[in-house]
């Protein structure tokens, strides 16, 4: 099984996105479950979490809020410099894209950290509150 997951981690996220849309359209629950498991499996380095975050944003009812936040935090690393190719998958998910920009700016400059402007709550609390309305499973 582990070898199988390594092989499928080489498949582009766009392929999984198309497959998931087809599986949902034709009520193929077992295929949806299999794709969800692959997306939840951490990829081999080098990798960026941007494609996986965009995938969970596309299908929020299949993923927990905790997983989405973890992918979000990983994608927000200020050691990674996003490229123009990272943005298109978020075209329909501008709320997450805006949160990414706010979060990264706050990480780089604590004077403008949005979580400090909300009654000095923690970053995790701020993210949890922001992700409440995005449709993820509890």
C-alpha positions in Angstrom: 0.0 0.0 0.0 2.8 2.4 0.9 4.4 1.9 -2.5 1.1 2.5 -4.2 0.7 5.8 -2.4 4.3 6.8 -3.5 3.3 6.1 -7.1 0.1 8.1 -7.0 1.8 11.0 -5.4 3.5 11.7 -8.7 0.1 12.3 -10.4 -0.6 16.0 -10.8 -3.3 17.5 -8.5 -5.2 18.7 -11.6 -5.8 15.0 -12.5 -7.2 14.3 -9.1 -9.4 17.4 -9.3 -10.9 16.2 -12.6 -11.3 12.7 -11.2 -13.0 14.0 -8.1 -15.5 16.0 -10.1 -16.3 13.0 -12.1 -16.6 10.8 -9.0 -19.0 13.3 -7.4 -21.1 13.6 -10.5 -21.5 9.9 -10.8 -21.8 9.2 -7.1 -18.7 7.0 -7.0 -18.2 7.2 -3.3 -15.3 4.6 -3.2 -13.4 6.7 -5.7 -14.0 9.9 -3.7 -12.7 8.1 -0.6 -9.6 6.9 -2.4 -8.8 10.3 -3.8 -9.3 11.9 -0.4 -6.9 9.4 1.2 -4.2 10.2 -1.4 -4.6 13.9 -0.9 -4.3 13.5 2.9 -1.0 11.6 2.5 2.0 13.9 2.8 3.9 14.3 -0.5 7.5 13.5 -0.9 9.9 16.5 -0.9 10.5 18.7 -2.7 6.9 19.8 -2.7 4.7 22.7 -2.0 1.4 22.5 -0.3 -0.3 25.0 -2.6 -1.8 22.4 -5.0 -3.1 20.2 -2.1 -4.5 23.3 -0.3 -6.3 24.3 -3.6 -7.7 20.8 -3.8 -9.1 20.7 -0.3 -10.6 24.2 -1.0 -12.3 22.8 -4.0 -13.8 19.9 -2.1 -14.1 21.2 1.5 -16.9 18.7 2.6 -14.4 15.9 2.2 -11.7 17.3 4.5 -11.5 18.4 8.1 -10.9 21.9 9.1 -7.8 20.8 11.0 -6.2 19.3 7.8 -7.1 22.4 5.8 -5.5 24.6 8.4 -2.4 22.4 8.5 -2.0 22.6 4.7 -2.7 26.3 4.9 0.1 26.8 7.5 2.5 24.7 5.4 1.7 26.6 2.2 2.1 29.9 4.0 5.8 29.3 4.8 7.7 32.5 4.2 10.6 30.4 3.1 8.7 29.5 -0.1 8.2 32.1 -2.7 5.0 31.5 -4.6 5.0 31.8 -8.4 2.4 32.9 -10.8 1.6 29.2 -11.4 0.5 28.7 -7.8 -2.3 31.2 -8.1 -4.8 29.9 -10.8 -6.0 26.9 -8.7 -7.3 29.4 -6.2 -9.3 31.4 -8.7 -12.6 30.1 -7.3 -11.3 30.3 -3.7 -10.3 33.9 -3.3 -11.1 33.8 0.4 -8.3 31.4 1.0 -6.0 33.3 -1.3 -6.7 36.5 0.6 -6.1 34.7 3.9 -2.8 33.3 2.5 -1.6 36.9 1.7 -2.7 38.2 5.1 -1.1 35.3 7.0 2.2 35.5 5.1 2.3 39.3 5.6 1.7 38.8 9.3 4.5 36.2 9.5 6.9 38.5 7.9 5.9 41.6 9.8 4.4 41.2 13.2 3.3 44.8 13.3 0.6 44.0 10.7 -0.3 40.5 11.9 -4.1 40.2 11.6 -4.4 37.8 14.6 -3.0 40.5 16.9 -5.7 42.9 15.7 -8.4 40.5 16.9 -8.0 41.1 20.6 -4.6 39.5 20.7 -5.8 36.0 19.8 -3.3 33.4 18.8 -2.6 32.6 15.2 -4.2 29.2 15.5 -7.4 30.7 17.0 -7.5 33.4 14.3 -7.1 30.7 11.5 -9.7 28.5 13.2 -12.2 31.3 13.2 -11.5 32.3 9.6 -11.9 28.7 8.4 -15.3 28.2 10.1 -17.2 29.6 7.1 -15.3 27.8 4.4 -17.3 24.5 4.5 -14.8 22.1 5.9 -15.8 19.2 8.2 -15.3 19.9 11.9 
